[in-house]
Amino acid sequence: MDDASLHAQIDKLVTEEQELLRNAEGQGEDPTRHQRLQDLKVELDRAWDLLRQREAQEEFKLDPDDASPRDAGTVEGYKG
């Protein structure tokens, strides 16, 4: 996946997240919506991680296409 495709994917996920949050205003607890928001968070984290990997590859004059998506457990397990 190239940088432009990753940016488009991130934009799509953010738009969906914002729409879910907007539609949730004034609504009660919705487990399905909550789960989808959690899933979106993980998908976004993975997309940003892959984009950062690609940028690091480019910075060091390596092939950005050698970057690969990491599993959710790895990405979500990072220490901040």
mmCIF file of the N, C-alpha and C atoms, coordinates in Angstrom:
data_MODEL
# 
_entry.id   MODEL 
# 
loop_
_atom_site.group_PDB 
_atom_site.id 
_atom_site.type_symbol 
_atom_site.label_atom_id 
_atom_site.label_alt_id 
_atom_site.label_comp_id 
_atom_site.label_asym_id 
_atom_site.label_entity_id 
_atom_site.label_seq_id 
_atom_site.pdbx_PDB_ins_code 
_atom_site.Cartn_x 
_atom_site.Cartn_y 
_atom_site.Cartn_z 
_atom_site.occupancy 
_atom_site.B_iso_or_equiv 
_atom_site.pdbx_formal_charge 
_atom_site.auth_seq_id 
_atom_site.auth_comp_id 
_atom_site.auth_asym_id 
_atom_site.auth_atom_id 
_atom_site.pdbx_PDB_model_num 
ATOM 1   N N  . MET A 1 1  ? 0.859   -1.173 0.000  1.00 0.00 ? 1  MET A N  1 
ATOM 2   C CA . MET A 1 1  ? 0.000   0.000  0.000  1.00 0.00 ? 1  MET A CA 1 
ATOM 3   C C  . MET A 1 1  ? 0.903   1.233  0.000  1.00 0.00 ? 1  MET A C  1 
ATOM 4   N N  . ASP A 1 2  ? 0.652   2.158  -0.899 1.00 0.00 ? 2  ASP A N  1 
ATOM 5   C CA . ASP A 1 2  ? 1.477   3.362  -0.969 1.00 0.00 ? 2  ASP A CA 1 
ATOM 6   C C  . ASP A 1 2  ? 0.965   4.438  0.001  1.00 0.00 ? 2  ASP A C  1 
ATOM 7   N N  . ASP A 1 3  ? 1.739   5.512  0.133  1.00 0.00 ? 3  ASP A N  1 
ATOM 8   C CA . ASP A 1 3  ? 1.401   6.568  1.090  1.00 0.00 ? 3  ASP A CA 1 
ATOM 9   C C  . ASP A 1 3  ? 0.043   7.187  0.803  1.00 0.00 ? 3  ASP A C  1 
ATOM 10  N N  . ALA A 1 4  ? -0.251  7.451  -0.469 1.00 0.00 ? 4  ALA A N  1 
ATOM 11  C CA . ALA A 1 4  ? -1.530  8.072  -0.826 1.00 0.00 ? 4  ALA A CA 1 
ATOM 12  C C  . ALA A 1 4  ? -2.700  7.167  -0.433 1.00 0.00 ? 4  ALA A C  1 
ATOM 13  N N  . SER A 1 5  ? -2.555  5.877  -0.662 1.00 0.00 ? 5  SER A N  1 
ATOM 14  C CA . SER A 1 5  ? -3.610  4.930  -0.288 1.00 0.00 ? 5  SER A CA 1 
ATOM 15  C C  . SER A 1 5  ? -3.778  4.875  1.228  1.00 0.00 ? 5  SER A C  1 
ATOM 16  N N  . LEU A 1 6  ? -2.664  4.920  1.949  1.00 0.00 ? 6  LEU A N  1 
ATOM 17  C CA . LEU A 1 6  ? -2.738  4.923  3.416  1.00 0.00 ? 6  LEU A CA 1 
ATOM 18  C C  . LEU A 1 6  ? -3.436  6.185  3.926  1.00 0.00 ? 6  LEU A C  1 
ATOM 19  N N  . HIS A 1 7  ? -3.091  7.328  3.359  1.00 0.00 ? 7  HIS A N  1 
ATOM 20  C CA . HIS A 1 7  ? -3.753  8.575  3.761  1.00 0.00 ? 7  HIS A CA 1 
ATOM 21  C C  . HIS A 1 7  ? -5.256  8.508  3.468  1.00 0.00 ? 7  HIS A C  1 
ATOM 22  N N  . ALA A 1 8  ? -5.619  7.951  2.321  1.00 0.00 ? 8  ALA A N  1 
ATOM 23  C CA . ALA A 1 8  ? -7.036  7.823  1.972  1.00 0.00 ? 8  ALA A CA 1 
ATOM 24  C C  . ALA A 1 8  ? -7.743  6.887  2.949  1.00 0.00 ? 8  ALA A C  1 
ATOM 25  N N  . GLN A 1 9  ? -7.093  5.787  3.309  1.00 0.00 ? 9  GLN A N  1 
ATOM 26  C CA . GLN A 1 9  ? -7.677  4.853  4.268  1.00 0.00 ? 9  GLN A CA 1 
ATOM 27  C C  . GLN A 1 9  ? -7.862  5.531  5.625  1.00 0.00 ? 9  GLN A C  1 
ATOM 28  N N  . ILE A 1 10 ? -6.848  6.271  6.067  1.00 0.00 ? 10 ILE A N  1 
ATOM 29  C CA . ILE A 1 10 ? -6.928  6.976  7.348  1.00 0.00 ? 10 ILE A CA 1 
ATOM 30  C C  . ILE A 1 10 ? -8.071  7.985  7.314  1.00 0.00 ? 10 ILE A C  1 
ATOM 31  N N  . ASP A 1 11 ? -8.178  8.744  6.236  1.00 0.00 ? 11 ASP A N  1 
ATOM 32  C CA . ASP A 1 11 ? -9.272  9.723  6.113  1.00 0.00 ? 11 ASP A CA 1 
ATOM 33  C C  . ASP A 1 11 ? -10.638 9.044  6.188  1.00 0.00 ? 11 ASP A C  1 
ATOM 34  N N  . LYS A 1 12 ? -10.769 7.907  5.519  1.00 0.00 ? 12 LYS A N  1 
ATOM 35  C CA . LYS A 1 12 ? -12.038 7.170  5.523  1.00 0.00 ? 12 LYS A CA 1 
ATOM 36  C C  . LYS A 1 12 ? -12.381 6.690  6.932  1.00 0.00 ? 12 LYS A C  1 
ATOM 37  N N  . LEU A 1 13 ? -11.392 6.149  7.631  1.00 0.00 ? 13 LEU A N  1 
ATOM 38  C CA . LEU A 1 13 ? -11.621 5.656  8.987  1.00 0.00 ? 13 LEU A CA 1 
ATOM 39  C C  . LEU A 1 13 ? -11.969 6.794  9.945  1.00 0.00 ? 13 LEU A C  1 
ATOM 40  N N  . VAL A 1 14 ? -11.281 7.915  9.811  1.00 0.00 ? 14 VAL A N  1 
ATOM 41  C CA . VAL A 1 14 ? -11.560 9.074  10.670 1.00 0.00 ? 14 VAL A CA 1 
ATOM 42  C C  . VAL A 1 14 ? -12.973 9.590  10.409 1.00 0.00 ? 14 VAL A C  1 
ATOM 43  N N  . THR A 1 15 ? -13.370 9.646  9.150  1.00 0.00 ? 15 THR A N  1 
ATOM 44  C CA . THR A 1 15 ? -14.716 10.098 8.807  1.00 0.00 ? 15 THR A CA 1 
ATOM 45  C C  . THR A 1 15 ? -15.764 9.191  9.433  1.00 0.00 ? 15 THR A C  1 
ATOM 46  N N  . GLU A 1 16 ? -15.549 7.889  9.344  1.00 0.00 ? 16 GLU A N  1 
ATOM 47  C CA . GLU A 1 16 ? -16.497 6.944  9.959  1.00 0.00 ? 16 GLU A CA 1 
ATOM 48  C C  . GLU A 1 16 ? -16.543 7.125  11.472 1.00 0.00 ? 16 GLU A C  1 
ATOM 49  N N  . GLU A 1 17 ? -15.379 7.292  12.078 1.00 0.00 ? 17 GLU A N  1 
ATOM 50  C CA . GLU A 1 17 ? -15.311 7.490  13.528 1.00 0.00 ? 17 GLU A CA 1 
ATOM 51  C C  . GLU A 1 17 ? -16.073 8.747  13.936 1.00 0.00 ? 17 GLU A C  1 
ATOM 52  N N  . GLN A 1 18 ? -15.853 9.837  13.216 1.00 0.00 ? 18 GLN A N  1 
ATOM 53  C CA . GLN A 1 18 ? -16.533 11.091 13.536 1.00 0.00 ? 18 GLN A CA 1 
ATOM 54  C C  . GLN A 1 18 ? -18.041 10.966 13.366 1.00 0.00 ? 18 GLN A C  1 
ATOM 55  N N  . GLU A 1 19 ? -18.454 10.271 12.328 1.00 0.00 ? 19 GLU A N  1 
ATOM 56  C CA . GLU A 1 19 ? -19.883 10.073 12.093 1.00 0.00 ? 19 GLU A CA 1 
ATOM 57  C C  . GLU A 1 19 ? -20.512 9.259  13.219 1.00 0.00 ? 19 GLU A C  1 
ATOM 58  N N  . LEU A 1 20 ? -19.849 8.201  13.631 1.00 0.00 ? 20 LEU A N  1 
ATOM 59  C CA . LEU A 1 20 ? -20.358 7.395  14.746 1.00 0.00 ? 20 LEU A CA 1 
ATOM 60  C C  . LEU A 1 20 ? -20.465 8.227  16.024 1.00 0.00 ? 20 LEU A C  1 
ATOM 61  N N  . LEU A 1 21 ? -19.464 9.046  16.278 1.00 0.00 ? 21 LEU A N  1 
ATOM 62  C CA . LEU A 1 21 ? -19.487 9.876  17.483 1.00 0.00 ? 21 LEU A CA 1 
ATOM 63  C C  . LEU A 1 21 ? -20.585 10.935 17.409 1.00 0.00 ? 21 LEU A C  1 
ATOM 64  N N  . ARG A 1 22 ? -20.759 11.536 16.232 1.00 0.00 ? 22 ARG A N  1 
ATOM 65  C CA . ARG A 1 22 ? -21.830 12.539 16.057 1.00 0.00 ? 22 ARG A CA 1 
ATOM 66  C C  . ARG A 1 22 ? -23.197 11.903 16.272 1.00 0.00 ? 22 ARG A C  1 
ATOM 67  N N  . ASN A 1 23 ? -23.400 10.735 15.700 1.00 0.00 ? 23 ASN A N  1 
ATOM 68  C CA . ASN A 1 23 ? -24.688 10.049 15.815 1.00 0.00 ? 23 ASN A CA 1 
ATOM 69  C C  . ASN A 1 23 ? -24.947 9.547  17.226 1.00 0.00 ? 23 ASN A C  1 
ATOM 70  N N  . ALA A 1 24 ? -23.907 9.441  18.029 1.00 0.00 ? 24 ALA A N  1 
ATOM 71  C CA . ALA A 1 24 ? -24.052 8.935  19.391 1.00 0.00 ? 24 ALA A CA 1 
ATOM 72  C C  . ALA A 1 24 ? -24.516 10.009 20.364 1.00 0.00 ? 24 ALA A C  1 
ATOM 73  N N  . GLU A 1 25 ? -24.396 11.274 19.971 1.00 0.00 ? 25 GLU A N  1 
ATOM 74  C CA . GLU A 1 25 ? -24.765 12.363 20.877 1.00 0.00 ? 25 GLU A CA 1 
ATOM 75  C C  . GLU A 1 25 ? -26.227 12.228 21.286 1.00 0.00 ? 25 GLU A C  1 
ATOM 76  N N  . GLY A 1 26 ? -26.452 12.208 22.588 1.00 0.00 ? 26 GLY A N  1 
ATOM 77  C CA . GLY A 1 26 ? -27.799 12.128 23.127 1.00 0.00 ? 26 GLY A CA 1 
ATOM 78  C C  . GLY A 1 26 ? -28.407 10.737 23.084 1.00 0.00 ? 26 GLY A C  1 
ATOM 79  N N  . GLN A 1 27 ? -27.670 9.780  22.570 1.00 0.00 ? 27 GLN A N  1 
ATOM 80  C CA . GLN A 1 27 ? -28.161 8.404  22.506 1.00 0.00 ? 27 GLN A CA 1 
ATOM 81  C C  . GLN A 1 27 ? -27.667 7.636  23.731 1.00 0.00 ? 27 GLN A C  1 
ATOM 82  N N  . GLY A 1 28 ? -28.330 6.585  24.026 1.00 0.00 ? 28 GLY A N  1 
ATOM 83  C CA . GLY A 1 28 ? -27.911 5.731  25.132 1.00 0.00 ? 28 GLY A CA 1 
ATOM 84  C C  . GLY A 1 28 ? -26.726 4.863  24.727 1.00 0.00 ? 28 GLY A C  1 
ATOM 85  N N  . GLU A 1 29 ? -26.337 4.019  25.647 1.00 0.00 ? 29 GLU A N  1 
ATOM 86  C CA . GLU A 1 29 ? -25.233 3.087  25.406 1.00 0.00 ? 29 GLU A CA 1 
ATOM 87  C C  . GLU A 1 29 ? -25.599 2.134  24.273 1.00 0.00 ? 29 GLU A C  1 
ATOM 88  N N  . ASP A 1 30 ? -24.676 1.969  23.353 1.00 0.00 ? 30 ASP A N  1 
ATOM 89  C CA . ASP A 1 30 ? -24.875 1.074  22.213 1.00 0.00 ? 30 ASP A CA 1 
ATOM 90  C C  . ASP A 1 30 ? -23.633 0.200  22.078 1.00 0.00 ? 30 ASP A C  1 
ATOM 91  N N  . PRO A 1 31 ? -23.717 -1.054 22.519 1.00 0.00 ? 31 PRO A N  1 
ATOM 92  C CA . PRO A 1 31 ? -22.539 -1.937 22.484 1.00 0.00 ? 31 PRO A CA 1 
ATOM 93  C C  . PRO A 1 31 ? -21.976 -2.129 21.074 1.00 0.00 ? 31 PRO A C  1 
ATOM 94  N N  . THR A 1 32 ? -22.840 -2.174 20.068 1.00 0.00 ? 32 THR A N  1 
ATOM 95  C CA . THR A 1 32 ? -22.371 -2.355 18.697 1.00 0.00 ? 32 THR A CA 1 
ATOM 96  C C  . THR A 1 32 ? -21.550 -1.150 18.256 1.00 0.00 ? 32 THR A C  1 
ATOM 97  N N  . ARG A 1 33 ? -22.052 0.048  18.533 1.00 0.00 ? 33 ARG A N  1 
ATOM 98  C CA . ARG A 1 33 ? -21.329 1.272  18.182 1.00 0.00 ? 33 ARG A CA 1 
ATOM 99  C C  . ARG A 1 33 ? -20.014 1.340  18.954 1.00 0.00 ? 33 ARG A C  1 
ATOM 100 N N  . HIS A 1 34 ? -20.063 1.014  20.232 1.00 0.00 ? 34 HIS A N  1 
ATOM 101 C CA . HIS A 1 34 ? -18.856 1.037  21.058 1.00 0.00 ? 34 HIS A CA 1 
ATOM 102 C C  . HIS A 1 34 ? -17.794 0.093  20.488 1.00 0.00 ? 34 HIS A C  1 
ATOM 103 N N  . GLN A 1 35 ? -18.204 -1.111 20.093 1.00 0.00 ? 35 GLN A N  1 
ATOM 104 C CA . GLN A 1 35 ? -17.262 -2.071 19.526 1.00 0.00 ? 35 GLN A CA 1 
ATOM 105 C C  . GLN A 1 35 ? -16.688 -1.561 18.212 1.00 0.00 ? 35 GLN A C  1 
ATOM 106 N N  . ARG A 1 36 ? -17.539 -0.952 17.382 1.00 0.00 ? 36 ARG A N  1 
ATOM 107 C CA . ARG A 1 36 ? -17.043 -0.427 16.104 1.00 0.00 ? 36 ARG A CA 1 
ATOM 108 C C  . ARG A 1 36 ? -16.043 0.694  16.347 1.00 0.00 ? 36 ARG A C  1 
ATOM 109 N N  . LEU A 1 37 ? -16.295 1.544  17.323 1.00 0.00 ? 37 LEU A N  1 
ATOM 110 C CA . LEU A 1 37 ? -15.343 2.616  17.655 1.00 0.00 ? 37 LEU A CA 1 
ATOM 111 C C  . LEU A 1 37 ? -14.014 2.033  18.119 1.00 0.00 ? 37 LEU A C  1 
ATOM 112 N N  . GLN A 1 38 ? -14.072 0.974  18.915 1.00 0.00 ? 38 GLN A N  1 
ATOM 113 C CA . GLN A 1 38 ? -12.839 0.310  19.354 1.00 0.00 ? 38 GLN A CA 1 
ATOM 114 C C  . GLN A 1 38 ? -12.092 -0.274 18.158 1.00 0.00 ? 38 GLN A C  1 
ATOM 115 N N  . ASP A 1 39 ? -12.833 -0.914 17.255 1.00 0.00 ? 39 ASP A N  1 
ATOM 116 C CA . ASP A 1 39 ? -12.217 -1.497 16.063 1.00 0.00 ? 39 ASP A CA 1 
ATOM 117 C C  . ASP A 1 39 ? -11.585 -0.411 15.192 1.00 0.00 ? 39 ASP A C  1 
ATOM 118 N N  . LEU A 1 40 ? -12.275 0.716  15.044 1.00 0.00 ? 40 LEU A N  1 
ATOM 119 C CA . LEU A 1 40 ? -11.734 1.825  14.258 1.00 0.00 ? 40 LEU A CA 1 
ATOM 120 C C  . LEU A 1 40 ? -10.447 2.349  14.865 1.00 0.00 ? 40 LEU A C  1 
ATOM 121 N N  . LYS A 1 41 ? -10.404 2.456  16.191 1.00 0.00 ? 41 LYS A N  1 
ATOM 122 C CA . LYS A 1 41 ? -9.199  2.931  16.869 1.00 0.00 ? 41 LYS A CA 1 
ATOM 123 C C  . LYS A 1 41 ? -8.012  2.040  16.521 1.00 0.00 ? 41 LYS A C  1 
ATOM 124 N N  . VAL A 1 42 ? -8.220  0.738  16.569 1.00 0.00 ? 42 VAL A N  1 
ATOM 125 C CA . VAL A 1 42 ? -7.146  -0.206 16.265 1.00 0.00 ? 42 VAL A CA 1 
ATOM 126 C C  . VAL A 1 42 ? -6.746  -0.096 14.788 1.00 0.00 ? 42 VAL A C  1 
ATOM 127 N N  . GLU A 1 43 ? -7.735  -0.033 13.904 1.00 0.00 ? 43 GLU A N  1 
ATOM 128 C CA . GLU A 1 43 ? -7.434  0.098  12.467 1.00 0.00 ? 43 GLU A CA 1 
ATOM 129 C C  . GLU A 1 43 ? -6.644  1.379  12.192 1.00 0.00 ? 43 GLU A C  1 
ATOM 130 N N  . LEU A 1 44 ? -7.040  2.464  12.847 1.00 0.00 ? 44 LEU A N  1 
ATOM 131 C CA . LEU A 1 44 ? -6.315  3.727  12.672 1.00 0.00 ? 44 LEU A CA 1 
ATOM 132 C C  . LEU A 1 44 ? -4.891  3.624  13.198 1.00 0.00 ? 44 LEU A C  1 
ATOM 133 N N  . ASP A 1 45 ? -4.723  3.042  14.357 1.00 0.00 ? 45 ASP A N  1 
ATOM 134 C CA . ASP A 1 45 ? -3.381  2.875  14.923 1.00 0.00 ? 45 ASP A CA 1 
ATOM 135 C C  . ASP A 1 45 ? -2.495  2.059  13.987 1.00 0.00 ? 45 ASP A C  1 
ATOM 136 N N  . ARG A 1 46 ? -3.050  1.001  13.412 1.00 0.00 ? 46 ARG A N  1 
ATOM 137 C CA . ARG A 1 46 ? -2.273  0.157  12.498 1.00 0.00 ? 46 ARG A CA 1 
ATOM 138 C C  . ARG A 1 46 ? -1.919  0.903  11.211 1.00 0.00 ? 46 ARG A C  1 
ATOM 139 N N  . ALA A 1 47 ? -2.859  1.695  10.701 1.00 0.00 ? 47 ALA A N  1 
ATOM 140 C CA . ALA A 1 47 ? -2.586  2.460  9.478  1.00 0.00 ? 47 ALA A CA 1 
ATOM 141 C C  . ALA A 1 47 ? -1.514  3.512  9.732  1.00 0.00 ? 47 ALA A C  1 
ATOM 142 N N  . TRP A 1 48 ? -1.626  4.238  10.855 1.00 0.00 ? 48 TRP A N  1 
ATOM 143 C CA . TRP A 1 48 ? -0.604  5.239  11.193 1.00 0.00 ? 48 TRP A CA 1 
ATOM 144 C C  . TRP A 1 48 ? 0.751   4.576  11.399 1.00 0.00 ? 48 TRP A C  1 
ATOM 145 N N  . ASP A 1 49 ? 0.767   3.408  12.031 1.00 0.00 ? 49 ASP A N  1 
ATOM 146 C CA . ASP A 1 49 ? 2.022   2.692  12.252 1.00 0.00 ? 49 ASP A CA 1 
ATOM 147 C C  . ASP A 1 49 ? 2.677   2.337  10.919 1.00 0.00 ? 49 ASP A C  1 
ATOM 148 N N  . LEU A 1 50 ? 1.899   1.828  9.986  1.00 0.00 ? 50 LEU A N  1 
ATOM 149 C CA . LEU A 1 50 ? 2.444   1.471  8.684  1.00 0.00 ? 50 LEU A CA 1 
ATOM 150 C C  . LEU A 1 50 ? 2.959   2.708  7.952  1.00 0.00 ? 50 LEU A C  1 
ATOM 151 N N  . LEU A 1 51 ? 2.220   3.806  8.032  1.00 0.00 ? 51 LEU A N  1 
ATOM 152 C CA . LEU A 1 51 ? 2.672   5.042  7.396  1.00 0.00 ? 51 LEU A CA 1 
ATOM 153 C C  . LEU A 1 51 ? 3.996   5.508  8.004  1.00 0.00 ? 51 LEU A C  1 
ATOM 154 N N  . ARG A 1 52 ? 4.112   5.433  9.314  1.00 0.00 ? 52 ARG A N  1 
ATOM 155 C CA . ARG A 1 52 ? 5.374   5.826  9.975  1.00 0.00 ? 52 ARG A CA 1 
ATOM 156 C C  . ARG A 1 52 ? 6.524   4.906  9.572  1.00 0.00 ? 52 ARG A C  1 
ATOM 157 N N  . GLN A 1 53 ? 6.239   3.617  9.446  1.00 0.00 ? 53 GLN A N  1 
ATOM 158 C CA . GLN A 1 53 ? 7.277   2.684  8.985  1.00 0.00 ? 53 GLN A CA 1 
ATOM 159 C C  . GLN A 1 53 ? 7.758   3.076  7.590  1.00 0.00 ? 53 GLN A C  1 
ATOM 160 N N  . ARG A 1 54 ? 6.813   3.371  6.703  1.00 0.00 ? 54 ARG A N  1 
ATOM 161 C CA . ARG A 1 54 ? 7.165   3.748  5.332  1.00 0.00 ? 54 ARG A CA 1 
ATOM 162 C C  . ARG A 1 54 ? 8.008   5.021  5.327  1.00 0.00 ? 54 ARG A C  1 
ATOM 163 N N  . GLU A 1 55 ? 7.608   5.999  6.156  1.00 0.00 ? 55 GLU A N  1 
ATOM 164 C CA . GLU A 1 55 ? 8.367   7.254  6.223  1.00 0.00 ? 55 GLU A CA 1 
ATOM 165 C C  . GLU A 1 55 ? 9.781   7.010  6.741  1.00 0.00 ? 55 GLU A C  1 
ATOM 166 N N  . ALA A 1 56 ? 9.928   6.124  7.714  1.00 0.00 ? 56 ALA A N  1 
ATOM 167 C CA . ALA A 1 56 ? 11.253  5.811  8.245  1.00 0.00 ? 56 ALA A CA 1 
ATOM 168 C C  . ALA A 1 56 ? 12.101  5.117  7.182  1.00 0.00 ? 56 ALA A C  1 
ATOM 169 N N  . GLN A 1 57 ? 11.502  4.213  6.426  1.00 0.00 ? 57 GLN A N  1 
ATOM 170 C CA . GLN A 1 57 ? 12.234  3.549  5.348  1.00 0.00 ? 57 GLN A CA 1 
ATOM 171 C C  . GLN A 1 57 ? 12.741  4.595  4.342  1.00 0.00 ? 57 GLN A C  1 
ATOM 172 N N  . GLU A 1 58 ? 11.878  5.508  3.961  1.00 0.00 ? 58 GLU A N  1 
ATOM 173 C CA . GLU A 1 58 ? 12.259  6.553  3.003  1.00 0.00 ? 58 GLU A CA 1 
ATOM 174 C C  . GLU A 1 58 ? 13.365  7.439  3.567  1.00 0.00 ? 58 GLU A C  1 
ATOM 175 N N  . GLU A 1 59 ? 13.241  7.789  4.854  1.00 0.00 ? 59 GLU A N  1 
ATOM 176 C CA . GLU A 1 59 ? 14.233  8.659  5.493  1.00 0.00 ? 59 GLU A CA 1 
ATOM 177 C C  . GLU A 1 59 ? 15.627  8.051  5.424  1.00 0.00 ? 59 GLU A C  1 
ATOM 178 N N  . PHE A 1 60 ? 15.711  6.735  5.548  1.00 0.00 ? 60 PHE A N  1 
ATOM 179 C CA . PHE A 1 60 ? 17.002  6.065  5.539  1.00 0.00 ? 60 PHE A CA 1 
ATOM 180 C C  . PHE A 1 60 ? 17.341  5.473  4.177  1.00 0.00 ? 60 PHE A C  1 
ATOM 181 N N  . LYS A 1 61 ? 16.670  6.005  3.149  1.00 0.00 ? 61 LYS A N  1 
ATOM 182 C CA . LYS A 1 61 ? 16.944  5.625  1.750  1.00 0.00 ? 61 LYS A CA 1 
ATOM 183 C C  . LYS A 1 61 ? 16.733  4.133  1.495  1.00 0.00 ? 61 LYS A C  1 
ATOM 184 N N  . LEU A 1 62 ? 15.739  3.563  2.189  1.00 0.00 ? 62 LEU A N  1 
ATOM 185 C CA . LEU A 1 62 ? 15.361  2.174  1.977  1.00 0.00 ? 62 LEU A CA 1 
ATOM 186 C C  . LEU A 1 62 ? 14.028  2.142  1.237  1.00 0.00 ? 62 LEU A C  1 
ATOM 187 N N  . ASP A 1 63 ? 13.662  0.989  0.759  1.00 0.00 ? 63 ASP A N  1 
ATOM 188 C CA . ASP A 1 63 ? 12.418  0.841  0.004  1.00 0.00 ? 63 ASP A CA 1 
ATOM 189 C C  . ASP A 1 63 ? 11.216  0.872  0.948  1.00 0.00 ? 63 ASP A C  1 
ATOM 190 N N  . PRO A 1 64 ? 10.349  1.880  0.827  1.00 0.00 ? 64 PRO A N  1 
ATOM 191 C CA . PRO A 1 64 ? 9.188   1.952  1.713  1.00 0.00 ? 64 PRO A CA 1 
ATOM 192 C C  . PRO A 1 64 ? 8.228   0.774  1.530  1.00 0.00 ? 64 PRO A C  1 
ATOM 193 N N  . ASP A 1 65 ? 8.290   0.116  0.371  1.00 0.00 ? 65 ASP A N  1 
ATOM 194 C CA . ASP A 1 65 ? 7.421   -1.031 0.143  1.00 0.00 ? 65 ASP A CA 1 
ATOM 195 C C  . ASP A 1 65 ? 7.838   -2.249 0.958  1.00 0.00 ? 65 ASP A C  1 
ATOM 196 N N  . ASP A 1 66 ? 9.004   -2.179 1.607  1.00 0.00 ? 66 ASP A N  1 
ATOM 197 C CA . ASP A 1 66 ? 9.426   -3.255 2.502  1.00 0.00 ? 66 ASP A CA 1 
ATOM 198 C C  . ASP A 1 66 ? 8.728   -3.170 3.861  1.00 0.00 ? 66 ASP A C  1 
ATOM 199 N N  . ALA A 1 67 ? 8.085   -2.045 4.145  1.00 0.00 ? 67 ALA A N  1 
ATOM 200 C CA . ALA A 1 67 ? 7.329   -1.910 5.392  1.00 0.00 ? 67 ALA A CA 1 
ATOM 201 C C  . ALA A 1 67 ? 6.105   -2.815 5.307  1.00 0.00 ? 67 ALA A C  1 
ATOM 202 N N  . SER A 1 68 ? 5.733   -3.376 6.432  1.00 0.00 ? 68 SER A N  1 
ATOM 203 C CA . SER A 1 68 ? 4.566   -4.258 6.426  1.00 0.00 ? 68 SER A CA 1 
ATOM 204 C C  . SER A 1 68 ? 3.682   -3.969 7.637  1.00 0.00 ? 68 SER A C  1 
ATOM 205 N N  . PRO A 1 69 ? 2.384   -4.193 7.456  1.00 0.00 ? 69 PRO A N  1 
ATOM 206 C CA . PRO A 1 69 ? 1.460   -3.947 8.576  1.00 0.00 ? 69 PRO A CA 1 
ATOM 207 C C  . PRO A 1 69 ? 1.789   -4.876 9.740  1.00 0.00 ? 69 PRO A C  1 
ATOM 208 N N  . ARG A 1 70 ? 1.727   -4.311 10.926 1.00 0.00 ? 70 ARG A N  1 
ATOM 209 C CA . ARG A 1 70 ? 1.947   -5.125 12.127 1.00 0.00 ? 70 ARG A CA 1 
ATOM 210 C C  . ARG A 1 70 ? 0.584   -5.525 12.685 1.00 0.00 ? 70 ARG A C  1 
ATOM 211 N N  . ASP A 1 71 ? 0.573   -6.620 13.419 1.00 0.00 ? 71 ASP A N  1 
ATOM 212 C CA . ASP A 1 71 ? -0.694  -7.075 13.994 1.00 0.00 ? 71 ASP A CA 1 
ATOM 213 C C  . ASP A 1 71 ? -1.153  -6.119 15.090 1.00 0.00 ? 71 ASP A C  1 
ATOM 214 N N  . ALA A 1 72 ? -2.433  -6.183 15.377 1.00 0.00 ? 72 ALA A N  1 
ATOM 215 C CA . ALA A 1 72 ? -3.047  -5.271 16.352 1.00 0.00 ? 72 ALA A CA 1 
ATOM 216 C C  . ALA A 1 72 ? -2.384  -5.389 17.723 1.00 0.00 ? 72 ALA A C  1 
ATOM 217 N N  . GLY A 1 73 ? -2.051  -6.595 18.148 1.00 0.00 ? 73 GLY A N  1 
ATOM 218 C CA . GLY A 1 73 ? -1.422  -6.787 19.454 1.00 0.00 ? 73 GLY A CA 1 
ATOM 219 C C  . GLY A 1 73 ? -0.107  -6.061 19.572 1.00 0.00 ? 73 GLY A C  1 
ATOM 220 N N  . THR A 1 74 ? 0.666   -6.070 18.513 1.00 0.00 ? 74 THR A N  1 
ATOM 221 C CA . THR A 1 74 ? 1.958   -5.375 18.519 1.00 0.00 ? 74 THR A CA 1 
ATOM 222 C C  . THR A 1 74 ? 1.748   -3.874 18.586 1.00 0.00 ? 74 THR A C  1 
ATOM 223 N N  . VAL A 1 75 ? 0.911   -3.368 17.713 1.00 0.00 ? 75 VAL A N  1 
ATOM 224 C CA . VAL A 1 75 ? 0.691   -1.914 17.641 1.00 0.00 ? 75 VAL A CA 1 
ATOM 225 C C  . VAL A 1 75 ? 0.041   -1.399 18.923 1.00 0.00 ? 75 VAL A C  1 
ATOM 226 N N  . GLU A 1 76 ? -0.932  -2.111 19.428 1.00 0.00 ? 76 GLU A N  1 
ATOM 227 C CA . GLU A 1 76 ? -1.622  -1.654 20.635 1.00 0.00 ? 76 GLU A CA 1 
ATOM 228 C C  . GLU A 1 76 ? -0.791  -1.868 21.895 1.00 0.00 ? 76 GLU A C  1 
ATOM 229 N N  . GLY A 1 77 ? 0.272   -2.668 21.801 1.00 0.00 ? 77 GLY A N  1 
ATOM 230 C CA . GLY A 1 77 ? 1.122   -2.938 22.949 1.00 0.00 ? 77 GLY A CA 1 
ATOM 231 C C  . GLY A 1 77 ? 2.272   -1.963 23.134 1.00 0.00 ? 77 GLY A C  1 
ATOM 232 N N  . TYR A 1 78 ? 2.396   -0.975 22.224 1.00 0.00 ? 78 TYR A N  1 
ATOM 233 C CA . TYR A 1 78 ? 3.487   -0.006 22.342 1.00 0.00 ? 78 TYR A CA 1 
ATOM 234 C C  . TYR A 1 78 ? 3.374   0.780  23.639 1.00 0.00 ? 78 TYR A C  1 
ATOM 235 N N  . LYS A 1 79 ? 4.505   1.082  24.191 1.00 0.00 ? 79 LYS A N  1 
ATOM 236 C CA . LYS A 1 79 ? 4.549   1.935  25.386 1.00 0.00 ? 79 LYS A CA 1 
ATOM 237 C C  . LYS A 1 79 ? 4.743   3.381  24.920 1.00 0.00 ? 79 LYS A C  1 
ATOM 238 N N  . GLY A 1 80 ? 3.982   4.289  25.456 1.00 0.00 ? 80 GLY A N  1 
ATOM 239 C CA . GLY A 1 80 ? 4.030   5.687  25.029 1.00 0.00 ? 80 GLY A CA 1 
ATOM 240 C C  . GLY A 1 80 ? 5.031   6.515  25.728 1.00 0.00 ? 80 GLY A C  1 
# 
